[in-house]
Amino acid sequence: MRDFMQLKVWQKAHQLVLQIYRHTRSFPAEERFGLTAHLVKSAVSIPSNIAEGCGRETDKELARFLSIATGSATETEYQVLLAKDLGYLNQQTYQELNSLANEVKRMLHAFIQRLSAST
């Protein structure tokens, strides 16, 4: 069992969630149960799956949860783009969130590769 809070990828994913929460506060009220809820849910899913995987018994199980986290990061990446295209995020904020989501995806991919190499 690993301590998920010690993982750099979890820390980075957690920062992404905090930024998503911060920026979605300004989304229109009519999006509260639409894009806002979906964006928050997909972002929260990333560090949540990393944490859950760390509680599993094997590296293979951890890798499966890291893969799910990667999917959630990709979903978040799209929803950030949609928020920008709808005018809810400015270009700079979009670039910051997109960059952070992509960094998390790269870190997850590298972690999965390391786990696969060790088995």
N, C-alpha and C positions, 0 to 999 in steps of 0.2 A: 504494500500500500504506500502510495506517494503522498506527500503534502502538496496539494495543488497550489496553495498560496505561494510556494517557493518557486514555482515554474514561471519563467519569464513570459511564456506564451499566455498563461492564465492572467498574469499581471497586465499585459498589453490588451488582452480581450476585455478585462474588467475596465480598463481606461476607456475603451471604445464604448462600452455600455454607459458609463458615466457621461461621456460626451453626447451620446444619442439621447439620453434622458434630458440633458441640458438643452439641446437644440430642439427637441420635439415640444418643449413647453410653449414655444411660440407658434406652433402649427395651429391652423384654424380649429375652432371648437367642433365643427362638423366632421373633422378627421379623427376625433378622439377614439371612436370605435372602428375606424378604418385604418388608414395608413399609419397613424401614430401607434396604435395598438400592435399592428403587424411589425412595424419597424422595431419597437421595443422588444417584442417577443422574440424576433429572430436574433437580435443582438444579445439578449439575455441568454439565449440558448447556447451561445458560443462558450462562455466561461462555465456555464452550468454543465455542459457535456464534458468539458475538460475535467471539471471537478468530479463528476460521476465516474468517468473512466479511471481516475486516480484511485477510486475506492474499489475497483475491481481487482480480481486475483491475478490475472495474467497480462502480459504485454500485448497479446493478441486482442484481448477485450479492451484494453486501453486504446489501442490503435483504432478499433471500431468506433469508439466514442469520439476520438479525435477526427475521424472521417465525418461523422455526423456534425461535429463542430465546424468542419470545413464547409459543409453544405450550408449550414446556417450563416457562415461568414459570407458566402457567395450570395445568399438570399438578402442579407443585409446590404451588401454592395449594390444590388439592383434597387432595393428600396430607397437607398440614399440617392441614387441617380434619379429615380422617379420623383422624390421630394424636391430635388433641384429643378427638374423639368417642369414641375407644377408651380415653381416659384416659392416654395417653402424654405429652401436653403439658397443662400447666395453662393457664387462660384468658389470663393475662398473656403467657406465652410464645407462645401461639397468635396473639394480637393483634399482637405484635411481628413475628413471622415473616410473618404475613399482610400486615401493613402494608408490610414490606420487599418482599415479592413483588409487591404491587400497585404500589409505587413503581417497581420495575424495569420492570413492564409498561407503565406510563405513559411512562417514559423511552424504552423501546424504540419505542413507538408514535410518540412525537414525533420520534425519530431517523428512523424509516421515512418519516414525513411530510416531513421536511426533505430526505431523499434523493430522494423522489418529485417534490418541487417543483423540484429542481435539474436534473432530466433532461427 
